[in-house]
Amino acid sequence: MAENQFFKVANKSIVIDTVQQAIIDNGTTFYSHDRGTAKIDFFLKNEGVAFSIPKGTLIPIRLTFPLETAEDGLARHDYLAVVDDPVNGHVHIVLEENILGYQGVVEGSVYVNFPNQQSLDTAGRFRFRIHRSPLEETTNEIDAYYFNGFNWFAQQVEELTDSTKQEIEKLFARANDQSVSLEEKVKMLDKKINQTNQQLGDLGNLKRMYSNSIDFGNYDYSGNTNLLPKITAAHFTSGNGATVEDGPDGEIIFTLDGSAQLTKFNTSMRLPALQNGKRYTISAEIMLHEGLEGDASNIRLTNTYVPGGNIMLSTVRPLPTATNIWHTISGTQIATYATTLPQQWYVVLQDVTASSRIKGKISLRNIKIEEGSVATPYQPNLLVEPYHISKVPLNENLANKEQAFPISSRQYLVYSAEMIEPFIANQKYTLTLKGTKLGTQSFRVYTTGPNSTSNIGDMEIVEGVADTWRLTFTPTSANLNGSVSPSTLQIYQFPQATMGQVTIDSLKIEKGDIATPNILEYKYFGEGLKDSSNPTDYSWDVTPEYTEKRLNDKVSLTEPQSIAGTKNFLEQPLISGERISTEKFGVSLIGGRLVGVPVSNGTVLNWGNPYAYDNERSKTNDLFTLSEDNKTLTILKNCALQFVGKFTCQTNDDSYHAYLGIRVNGASDWRVAGIAGTLNWRNDVGWFCVRKFNAGERVTLVTETNFTTASVNNWGVDQVYIKEVLAA
């Protein structure tokens, strides 16, 4: 056992048998505070004697517990046991922190996968319990946690086993060569077996991902990364020929008035840059609405930069002209800068026929730019807000903490400040800067060593993040020797002869060759068996750091603290006038009513926007997030919520009916209000609902009706109050 390492150990004797064994239940109980110490030892036996585990054998162990929303009503948590003593069949697992948030009975089963592709179910079943520690009363309950990608993991093990078997057969063939000594033969086989064991161990290690939002939506993440942020009507406010507004589900609606050639853009909405000489593909979905007048076949979507309005990417023409159908348009090119270098980037929707005057409506959605020559399914850009996704935890920012931002300068030297520690020779660093400059200029990085050796290099653009530049470098002794200030980082705009206006909005320098976002914390982390860029391949939880910070906002966990209390000791203690032990979350939303948009059976309604809070605690919402389109609540932790609202609907005929339902994960509507068969003029119906939710569930409001209109007068939830309540 390693120094200072302690485990609370439970022992289970697992008998390999063809007869189903009774579940081993010797009263084992772990607690939510047993982080990293809840260990279960297994001793495998066959016919009463210790089972010898062959080298390269895997021992999968599956833990399950009841969960209504999981497949077959069971949540699954999969482990690969660590082999402690292969001769005596001794293996173990240590419970992950995530499962310790569950309260109740957990059952498990033990399996064996041999290196020759044989496998068996030991028929060994066991049971233990997890209880909440009194110290952990503020910890989020988690009962929906399981690992995605276990089938993928099994497939990888099988492929690796097959590959190893083939290579060992080749080694045996070589070993038959009389020129190879016995010692060399043994070394060859041992090397391959050790290599395979290492690869199998790497496969079994959990992979992590970090994000500040887990509202990943129902997107297909199998394709390439989207290098654009979400494009909205705000990106098309300038130009001629149309007015632009945001529609439902990310749709952008262009209403063309026929007054001028269609050209819509907004150069002030600065978009990420493209690298010179690299191939990219631009794509989008477009719909021509019925009744469109004029030839729309020459409309294109472009990615352009100023100065000069140079087009780097363009969708191909002619455009499909069938109406009321979503068409995918795309185009691929190698980005080649013109003589004038780019300063800022934007998108343009344009009809290239100068004499064209089109009237009617055109809709655009799912605009994407990606590397390569093929358009892959749309997905949001996870590098920017609200996600800032990364596969590594945040590194410390070594930049000067006293430096005020933004910096605005027309000088040659635009930044000079001491880091919180000196540069270390031969240590790798990554510098990331968010700012603006002229296209002719470069951000050039220096140390304060001798002039001839202090130039570190020029920063390069970062794909997928606007106005962001990065440089990974390793200062040498030559860069630092003779420096009067070895902790000073300097940035110049180069060349000096063409200096212009420069701004620096933020700066981060960190150790290592992987850049992490310049943010204070991550709210969530995901774990999975598969090293994937798809966030849905991971199981997500709230980071301990974020939970502790939230608690520290009220009560310090490490420092003495004086808390003003009430004189009436029958009342609860207060901090800043707030009853911290009883105060519950409550928020009032308004403005969710739909006006002037299509409504039909199954229309997803808006929740509205925050209008008032019950207390200060409610301003920090740790129960749910609201999607950008205002239609989806994503639950952040297990909870029970009470809803009180007003459902409004209006037609001009009493032959219609309308109902309001709460839908979870796209199914299982709970009908909460309705007007049956007498719907006429404007109706306002109050509604009430209480329901339990699990972390990660997506909640929407849906209308059920026999009424259909392209432009509704009044429909939806005009007001709703959401309050956290205690589940029975």
N, C-alpha and C positions, 0 to 999 in steps of 0.2 A: 504494500500500500504506500502511495506517495506521501511525502511529508505534509502534515496539516490536512490530510484528506480523511473525512469521516463519512461512514455510511450507516444508515438504518437498514438492516438486512432482514429480508424474509426468505425462508428456504422452502423450495418446492421439489419433491421427488417425482419425476415424470417417468412413468413406466410405458415402454413401447409394447403395444399389444394389439391384437386383432379384435379384442373385446372392448367395447366402450367402457371407460373407467368413470368412477364417480368423481364429481368435481372436487378438487382439493380445496377445502375451505377451513383453514386453521385460525381464522379470526384476524388475519393480517389487516391492519388499518394504517394508512398513510394520511398525512395532513398537508394542507395547501402550503404550509411553510417549509415542507421538506424539499427545498429546492436543491437539486443536485445530490441529494443524500438518500433518496428513496430507491433502494436497490433490491432486486429480486434475484436470488441465486437458484439455478435449476440444476438438478442432478439426474441425468438421463440413465435409465436402467433398462436392460433387456434380459428377460428370463432370470430376474433376480440379481444380476451382476451389472457392474458399471458398463455403460455403453461406450466403446472406444470410438472417438470421432475422427474419421480419416482427414488428412490434410486437404485443404481446399473446400471442405464441407461448410455450407451455410445453414444457420439455424434461425429461420424467420419466426417471429413471435407476434401474434396479432392480439391486440386488446380491443374489446368492444364494450359499448354501453348504450342503453336505450336513448333514442332521439327521434321524435316524431317526423321531423323534416328530412332525415337521412334516408338513403336507400335501404329498403327492407326494415325501416325503423331502427337501424343500428348505426351508430357512429363507429368508425374504425381508426385505430391508431397502430401503425405497423413499425416493428423494430427488427433489426438484425442483432442477435445476441453476440456478445463478446465471448470467445472461447478462452476460458481460464486454464483448464486442465483437460486436454483432449483424451488422455488415457483413461481418466475417471469420469468422463462425460459431464464435466462441470462447466456451465456457461452462466452468463448473467446479463441483465439489462438494468439501466438506471432510468427512471421515469423522467420524461421531459417536463419542463415547467408548465407547458401548455395544458397537459392533461390534469395537472394538479388544481386547475380552476374548476374541474368538474366535481360535483358532490353526489356520491351514491356508490352503487355496486358496479365493479368492473370485472368482466370475465375475460379469460385469455386462453389461447391454445398454442401448442408448440409443434413446429414442423421441421423436417430435415431435408435439405437439398444436397445430394452427393455430387462430387465433381464429375462422375460418369453419366450425369443427367438423370439418374434415378432419384426418386424422392419419396417421402412417406409422411403421413399424418400420424404422429405418435399416439393419437387418441388421448393424450394427456390434456386435461382441462383443469383450470384453476380459477380462483376467485379471490378478490380483495376489495377493500373499501377505501374511499377517499372522503375525508371530512374537512370542513372549513376550520382553520386555526383561528382562535380568538383574535390573534394579532393581525389576521388577514381580512378583517371585515370590510375593508375598502377595496379589496381586490375584485376585479371583474370575474363573474362566473363564466365559464366556458364549457359548454357541453356539446358543441358541434364540431370539435376539432378532429380532423383526420388527415392523413397524408394523401395528397394526390400523386399519381405517377407510379404506384407500386407495380402495376402491370408492366409499365415501361422498364422499371428496375429489373423485374424478373427476366424480361427479354434481353436486356443488356448482359445480365449474368450468363444467360444461355449462349449468347453470341460469343462472349469472352471465353466461355468454357470450350465451345467448339473450336475457336481459333487456337486456344492453347493446346488442345488435343492434337490438332494437325501439326503444330510446330514441334511438339514433343515427339511425334512420329518421325518427323524429319531429323530431329536430333538423334533418335535411336538409329536411323539409317546411317547418319554420319558416324555414330559411335561404333558401328560394325566395321568401320575402316580400321584395319590393323595398325595404321600409323598413329592412331589416337590412343594415348595411354589411358588406363583405367581411371587415374586421378582426374584427367581432363574430361573424361566422360561424365564423372560425378559432378564436376564443377559446372558443366554445361547444363545438366538437368536441374541442379540446385538453383542456378541463376534464373532459369525460366520459371521454376515453381515459385521462387521468391517474388519475381516480377509479377506473376499472376496474382499472388496473394495481395500484393500492394494495390494492384488494379481493382481487385474485388473489394478491398477495404475502402478505396477511394469512392467506389460506387455506393457503398453503404453510408458514407458521410452525408449528413443533411446539408442541403444547399440553402443559402439565405438570400432574401431580397428585402429592401427597405423602401417605404413609400409614406407620403404624408396624406394619401387618400386611398381608400380601398374600393371606391366607386368605379370599378373598371368596366362596367356596362356589359352588354351582350355582344361584344365585338369579336371578330375572328383575328386572333393574334398570331396566326400561323405565317403571315407574310412579313414584309420588311417594315422597319421602323418608319413612322411618319415623321418627317422633318419639319412639318408646319404646325403651328399652334392651331387651335380651333378657329376657323375662318367664319366670320359673321357679317351681317349687313354693314357693320362699322368699317369693314375693309373696302367698301364700295361707295363712299359718301360723295366723292368728287366725280366730275365728268358730266356727260350729257346723255339724253335719250331715255332716262328712266328714273323712277324713284325706287328705293330699296328698303325692305323691312325684313326682320327675322320672323320666320314662321315656326310651326311645330316641329319637334324632333330634329333640330339643327338645320332646317330648310331655310334658304335665303330666297326671298321672292322679289323679282324685278318686275315692276309694272312699267312697260314701255309705252310712251305717249305719242310716238311718231313725230316728235318735234325735231329730232336730230339723229345723226348716226349714233348707235349705241356704243358708248365707251365709259365704263364705270371702274373706278379705282380709288385709292387713298394712299398717297405716298407717305403720310405721317404714321401709318400703322406699320412699323418697322418689323420686317420678317427675317428669319435666319438666312444667312448667306450660303451660297453654293460654292464649292471649291472649283477653281479653274482647272479645266482638263479632265473632269470627272463626269461619268455618264449618270444621268438622273431620268426619272419618269414622273410626269405630272398627270394626275387623273382626278376625275370628279364624276358625279352623277348629275344629269340635267334632264329637265322635263319641260316640254313646250305645252302650255295649257291650251285646251280646246278654244277655238275662236281667234287664235293668233293670226294677225294679218301681216303679210309680207314674207319675204324669203329669209328664213333664219338659218339656212344651211352654212353660211359663212361666219357664224359666231364661233369664237375661240376663247379659251382661257389661257392666259400666259403668266409666266413668272418673269418679272422685269426689274431692272435696277436703274437708279439715277446716280450721277447725271447722265443724260442722254436718252433715257427711255429704252435702253438696250434689252431686247428679249432674249432670255436664256433658255426658256422652255415654253412650248406651246402645244395645245391639243390639236390633233389633226382635223382637217376638213375634207369633205363636206360633213356637216353635222346631220345625224338622223333626224328626220322631220315629223315622224309619227307623234301625234299628240297624246297627252294624258298617260304617257309611259315614261318610266325612268330609264334613260340611256346612260351607259358608261362611256365617257370620252377620255382619251389619254393621248400622250405623245412622249417620245423619248429623244433626248439629244445629249451631246457632250457639251457641258457648259464651257464656253470659250469667251473670255473677257474681250471686249473691244478695246480700242486705243485708250478710251476713257475708262479708268478703273472704277469698280462699284463703290458706292458710299452707303446706300441703303436700298432695301429690296421690298417689293410689293407685288400684288396680284392684280390682273386686269381682265375684265370680261368685255369683249369687244367684237363688234361686227366689222369685218375688214372691208366690206363694200361701202365706199364713202357715200354713195347716193342712196343707200338703203334707209328706209324709214319704217320700222316695224312697230306695230301696235298690239298690245295684249300682255300676257303674263308668261314669264319664264322662271323656273325654279332651279336652284343649284344646291347641292349638298355634298358632304363627304369629300372635301377637297384635300388632296394628299400629294406630297412630293416624297420620293424615296430613291435610294440608290439603285442602280441597275437599269435594265432595259425592259422589264416586265412590270405591269401594274398589278399589285397584290391587294387583297381586301383592305378596306379602310379600318384604321385603328387610331385612337387619339395619340398625341405626342406625350409620352410619359416622362420626358426629360424636363418638362416645364410644369408650372403650377396647374393643378393642385398637387401633383404627384412628386416631382423631383426624385424619380426612382433611381435606385442604385443597388448593386450587388455587394457593396462593402459598407460597413458602418462609417459614420462621419469621422473624418480626420480633423485634428485640431488646426485651426487657422493661426499660422505663425505671424501674420501681419500685425503691424502696429495697431494697438487697440485705441490709441488716442487720436488717430487720424480721422478727420471729419470728411464725410462724403455727402454730395458729389463734389468732385474736383473739376473745376473749369479753368482751362489755361490755353494760351497761345504761345507759351514758351517752349524752348527746346527740351528742357528737363521738366517733365510733367508730374513726376512722383519721386519723392526721396524720403524714406522713413526707416527707422530702425525696427527690425523684427523683434519679437519677444525673446529670441535667442540668436546667437551668431550662426552664420553659415558653417556647415561642416564639410570639409573637403571629402570628395568622393561619395557624398550622400546624395541620393536622387531626390529632386524636388519637382513639384508641379505647381505652376502659377496660372491662375485663371482670373481674367479681368473682364468686367462688363463696362462698356463705354462706347464712345463714338469718336470718329476721326475722319479726316479727308481720305478719299480712296487712294491718293498718291502716297500716303504716309504708312509707316509701320510702327508698332509698339516694340521698341528695342530694349532689352533687359541688360542691366549692368550690375556688377559688384563695385566696391570702392577700392579694388586692388590697383596695381599699376595700370596706367592708361592703355598700354599695348596689349594687356591680357584680360581686361575687366569686362569685355563684351561677351555676354552669355549667349545671346541669340535673339531672333525676331519671333514674336508671337504669331500664331496662326489662327484662322477662324475656327470656331466650334460649330459643327453641323447640328442643326436642330434647335439651337438656342440663339435668339437674336442678339446682335451687337456684343458677342462674347468671343474672347480671344484666349489662347492657351499656349503654354510652353512647358515642356518637361525637360529638365536639364540636370546635369551633375557638375557642380563647380569643382574644379581641380585646385591643387595647391597653388598652381601658377595664377589662378583667378583671385586667390585670397592673400597670398604672401605680400607683405608690405602694406596691407590695408590698415588705415588708421581707424576704420569703423567696420569690422568684419560682419556686423549684423545688419548693415544698411543695404536695403534693396532700392535700386534706382530704375526708373523707366523714362526713356526719351521718345519723342516722336522723330522719326527719321524718314527722309533726309532733312537736314537743317535748312537747306535752301528753299524748300517748299512748305515750310511750317504753316499750320492753320489752326482752327479751333478744335480743341480736344476736350472731351469730358471722360471722367472715370466715375462710374456710379458705385462700384464695389470692387473689392479685390480679395483674393484668397491665395495664400501660399501654404502648401502642406507637404509633408514628407511622403516620398513614394512616387510611383509613376501612374497612379490612378487618382483622377480628380473626383472629389465628392462635392455635393452642392454647398453653397455658401448660406446655409441655414443653421438655426440653433439646435434643432432636434428632429428626429423622426417620430411620428406618432405610431406607426405600425411596422411590424416585421412579418415576413412570410417564410415558411420552411417547407421544403419538399425534397424528394429523392432525386429529382431530375434537374440538371443544370440547364435551366431554360430561361429565355427572355420573355416568356409568356407568363404574366402575373397570375393567371388562373391555374397554373400548375403548382401554385404554392397555397398553403393554408395560413391564414393571416391572424394576427393577434396584436394587441396594444403593447408597445414597448414598455419595459419596466421603467425606463428613464422618464417617459412621458407621464406614466401613472404617478411616479414619485413627485414629478414637478407639479402636477395638478394638486397633489396633497400638500406640497410645500407652499403653494399659493395661499393656503389657509393656516396650516400649522407646521412649523419647522420640525423636521425629524431629527436634527442633529444639534441645534443650538437651543440654549435656554430661552424661554419666551414668556413674557407677561401678558396674560389675557384678561381684559376687563370683563367682569361677569355681573349678573344681576344681583340685587340684594335679596330678592325673593328666591330662596334656594329651591323652591318647588318648581321654578321655571328652568328651562334649558339654558346652558351657557351661551353667551353671544360673543362674536368677533365682528367688530365694525357694524354692530346692529343686526347681525345675521345669526339665526339659530343654526349653527353648523351641524348639529347632530340630528336635526329633523327637517331642515329645509330641503324641499324637493324641486325638481326641474319643472318649469311651466312656461310656455311661450304661446302668444297669440299671433296667428298669421292672418293676413288679409290680402285681397287683390287677386285671388285665384280664379275669379269668374271669367269665362270666355265670352268675347264679344267680337262679331264680325269674322269668325273663322268657321270651318266646316265642323259639323257635329253629326254623328250617327251612332248606331249601336256599337259598343266597345270602345268609344272614344276615351282616351286617357286624359284626365283632367289635371289642372294645376293645383298645387298645394297653397300657393301664395307666398308672401314674404313676411319676415318677422316685423311685428308692429309694437308689441309690448312684452315685457318679461315679468314674471312673478317676483323675482328677487335678483340680487347680483350674481348668485351662483348660476342662474339660468342663462346669463349672457355667455357663459362658456359651455357650449353644447357638446357633451360627451356621449350623448345617446344616439344621435343620428346626424347624417349630412344630407343636404338638399342638392340634387343635381342641378347643373347649369340651366337645363331647360325647365326647371321648376316642377317636374313631374314625378320624381322618384325620391323617396326617403330611403337611405341605406342605413340600416341599424348597426351601431358600433359595438354594442354589448348586449348580453341577455338582459331583458327588462320587460316590464308590463307598462303599457301606455293607455291613458284614457283620452278619448277624443270627444269633443263637443263642438258641433258646427252648424252651419246653415247651408242647405242645399237649395240653389235657385235654378229654375228652368222656365222657359217661356216659349209658347207657340201661339198661333192664331186659330187653333182648331181643337175642340175638346175630345177628338177621337184618339188622341195620343196618350201614352203612358211613359213614365220615366222612373228609373231606380238608380240609387247610388250604392256602389259596392267598394269595399276595401280588398285589394288583391295583393297577395304575397308571392313573390317570385313568379309572377305571371300566371298564377292559378289560384284556385280555392277562394273565390269571392265570398266575402261576408257582406250580405245585403244589410245596409244600415238605415236607408230611408227610401221612400218611394211615393209616387202619385199614380194611382191605377185608373186609367181610362177616362179621366176628366181633365186632362192637362190643357189649359187654355189661359191666354194672357200670361201674367207673371205669377209664379208660385214660389213661396219661400217655406221650406220645411226644415225644422230643427232635427238634429240627429245626435245620437250618443253611442259610443262603442268603447269597450275595454278589451284589450287583447294582449297576450304574451308574445314576445318576439325573441328570436335568437340572433346573435351577432352575425352580420353578413347578409341578412334577409333584406330584400328590396320590396318596398311597399308603395303601391300606387292607388289612386282613386279612379274608378272606372264607372261610366254610365251605361246602363242597359235601357234601351228605348226602341220604339218603332218609328221614331221621328228622324228624318234625315234632312239636312239643309246645308247649303254651301256657305251660308253666312248667318250665324245664329245671333239673335238679339241679346239674350242673356242665358247663360248656362254654366253650372259648375258650383264650386264651393267658394262662396263669397267670404266666409269667415270660418276659422277653425282654431280651437284651443287644444293644445296638446300638453298633457301633464303626466309625469312619472308617478305611478302608484305602486304599492307593495303587493306582490303576488301572494296568493293564499298558499 
